[in-house]
Amino acid sequence: MVIVEAIILGIIQGLTEFIPISSSAHLIIIPWLFGWNDPVLTSLTFDVALHMGTLLAVLAFFARDWLRLIKAGFASIFEWKIGIDVDRRTAWFLVIATVPGAIFGMLGESKIDALFHQPGVPIQPIAMIVMAAIIAIFGLILYLADRLLWHVREMDQMTFKDTLWIGLAQALAIFPGVSRSGSTIMTGLALGFKREDAARFSFLLSAPIIAGAGLKSLWEVIGQAHAGLLSGNELLIFPIGFIFAAVSGLLCIKYLLQYLQKHSLNVFVFYRWALALFIVLLVMLRGF
């Protein structure tokens, strides 16, 4: 069963990392809902597999963009000039927007883990209620940003100030239920960007933060492997989580960008509200 559960969680990670409904919340909710308590699924090894899978997805889909941006970034360093070149500006905007999330992640990761990610420790009902409230509130903010503002700006019109706001919004995603993509897309919409452009910058911005978190965890996993602390099950589900997160993530990016060209974010907003209500009702039924 752990293999089936790993496949399901890998698919969920790939989808929800980029859809604005919070991947961290779903990776908490699904095992909680079905009573999946195998410690392998909450292990650092599996977490690395999921991160690396979604990282591969965003790097593969935007491969040409990344090659162009990396080249432009190094050129700006060697020539000591950014100027009005869109690729150079975008490369540095991605670096700047990553900083708040990295700082918040380092400072708050342990406290969030204590509430939601302790292997073998049941999640407290109050923590689920808090997460449901976060899911609903940010759904409302996403709805307002999408419906009440004009979305006419394109990504090449982004400014330094826009970048700071989006970076600060990404930092909020440390809380399960916020959604990294949701917070950054929401902020992009609030700043007047087109839906597709807000999503594109959000997806590009995901790569550095996912890579940072994944590589940090990978270093710890390597240390555990050298110490002989990894179980056979952890080694087995690593490629499973990685592959399914990568494939589902790649498909999600492709079709979500197409979807946002012609549609609003209403379906994701309504899903967030329904999910929040479902969590609250289930907590009450199970006994608060």
N, C-alpha and C positions, 0 to 999 in steps of 0.2 A: 504493500500500500504506500510505503514512503516514496516509491518511484512515481506512482500516479500523482501523489500530492505534490511532489517536486515539479512535475510537468505542469500541473495546474497553476502553481505559484509562479513558475517561470513565465507562462503565458500572461498571467495577470500583471506581473512586473513589467513586461515589455509593453503591454497596452496602457497601463495606468501611469507609467513614467511620463508619457507624453500627452495623454488625454487629461484635461484639467479636473481630475476627480481624486487625486492623491494616491500614489502608489504605496506609500508607507502605511496609510490607513487601511488599504485593502489587504496588505500583507499581515496586518494585525487582525482584521475582521474575519477573514476567511478561516484561518486556523481556530480562532475563538468560536466562530459560528458552528463549525463541524467537529470541534473537539479534537483537532489534530495537535497532539502534544509530543510528538517525536522530537527530541532535542536537536536532531540533525537539521531540522527545518529552521531552527532559530540559531544555528551555528554560524560562526564567523565565516567558515568555508562556503556555505551556501549563500550567505550575504555577498561575498566576493563574486561568486559565480553570476548572481543576478546583476550586480553592478557592471561587471565586465561584459555581460551580454548586451545590456542597453547601451553601453559605451560603444561597442562594436557597431550597433545599429546606427547610431547617430554619426559615427565616423564614416561608415560605409555609404550612407545615403547622401551625406554632404561632402563626399571625398574631394570633388573638384573645388568646392568652396573652401575646404580646409587647406588644400594645396595652395590656392591663390592667396588666402589670408595669411598663411604662414610665410609665404614668400614676401608678401607685402610688409608683414611685421618685421622680418629681418632686414629688409631693404630700408625701412624707416630707422632702424638702429644703426646700420652701417653708414647711412647718409645723414643721420641725425636730423631727420626731417619727416614730418607727417603731412603737412600741407592740406590740400583739399582732396587728396586721393581717397576715394571711398573705401577701398580695401584696407588701406593703412589705418584709416580712422576706425573702421569696424573691428579690425584686429585688436587695437588697443582698447576699444570700448568693451570688448569681450573680456579682456584681462581685468579692466577696472571693475566691471560688474560682478566679477567672480570674487573679489576681495571680501565684501561684506558677508557673503554666504560662508566663505572659508573661515572667517573669524568667528562667526556665530556657531558654526559647526564644531570648531575646536573647543569653544567655551561651554556649549550646552549639550553636547552629544551624550555625555555620561549621565546627566540628569534625565534626559528623555529616555535613555536606555533603562534607567532604574524604574520608570513607570510602565514601559511598554515592551521591553525586549529582554527581560531576564529569563534565561532558559529554564524551563521547568516550573516557573512561578506563574500562577494564574493572574491574569490582568484584573485589577480591581474594577468593580462596576462603576465607580465614580470616574475612573480614567476613561472608560468607554463613553460615559455621558458627556464628559468634557470634549472628547474627540468628536462626538456627534454634533455638539454645539459649534465647534470650529468648522466642521464640514458645512453646516447650514449657513452660518454667518458669511463664510467666504463664497458660498453659492450666491447669496444675495448681493454681495459686492461685485461679483463677476457679472451678474445680471444687470446691475445698474451701469457698470462700465461699458457693457456691450450695447445696451439699449438707449441710454440717455445722452450719448456723445457722438459726434461726427468722427468717422474713421476715414481720413483722407490722406494721412501722411504715409510715406514709404520708408523703408529701412535706411536708404541712403540719406534721409533727412534727419537722422538721429543726431542728437547733440550730447555733449558731456553731461549736462544736467539730466537728460532722459536716462542716460546710462546709470547714473547714481541711483535714481529712483527705482529702476528695474533691479539693480543689484541689491538694494535694501529689501525689495519685495521678495527676492529669491531667498534672502536670509531667513524670512519668516517660515519657510518650508521645513525648517527643523522640527516644527510641531506637526505631528501626524494629523492629517485632515486638511491642512492648508493646500497642499499640492504645489510642488516646485513649478511645474508648467503653468498651473492655474494662476499662481501669484504673479508670475512674470508676464503671462499673456494678459491678465487683468490690468496690470500696470501699463503695459503697452497700449491697450485699448483706451485706458483713462488718459493717456498722453496723446490720443488722437490717431494712432497708427491703424492701418488696415488690419483686419483679422489675420490674413495670411502672413503679413509682414511681422506682426507681433508674435505669431507662432513660430515663424522661421528664426527670428532672433532668439526666442526662448529655447528652441531646440539646439541651436548652435551654442548657446550659453550653457546648456546642460552638460556638454562634453567636459569642460575643465573641472566642474564640481563633482561629476560622477567619477572622473578619472582620479581626482584627488582622494575622494573617499574610498574608491576601490583599491588604489595603490597602497594607501595607508593600511587597509585591512589585509591586502595581499601580503604585505611585509610581515604582518603578525602571523598570518597563516603559514608562511614559509618558516618562520621561527618555530611554530608548533610542529611542522613536518620534520624539521631537523631534530626536534626533541622527541620525535616518535609519538606525539600526542594525538595524531589524526586517526580516526576510526575508518574502517573499510567503507562504511555507509557514506561518510562524508566525501571520500574520494570518488565514490560511485555517483553521487547526485551532483557533483560539481559540473561535469560536462552536460548533464541533463538540464540543469538550471540555466547554464550559460547558453546552450543552443536554443532553447525555447524562448528565453528572454530576448535573444538577438533577433530571431525570426519574427516574433510577434511585434517587437519594437520597430523593426524595419518596415513591416507592413502598415503599422499604425501611423508612422510618420508620413508615409506616402499618401495614404487615403485621407488622413486628417487634414493635410494641407490642401488637398483637392476639395474636401468638404467645406472648408472655411472660405473658399473662394465664392461660394454662393449661399452659404447658410450661416445663421447666427449660432450662438453658443447655448441657446435655450435648452436643448436636449441634455446637455451636461449639467446645467443649473438644476433642472427638474430632477435629474438623477441624484444629485447631491442632496436635495431636500428629501427625496423619498428614502435615500439611504440613511440619513440622519434620523428620520422618524422611525424607520425599521429598527435601528440600533436601540433607540430609547425604549420602544415597545418591547423588544426582546429582553433588555435588561430588566424591565419591570416584571415581565412574565417569569423570568428566571429567579427573581427575588433580588431586590436592590440591596 
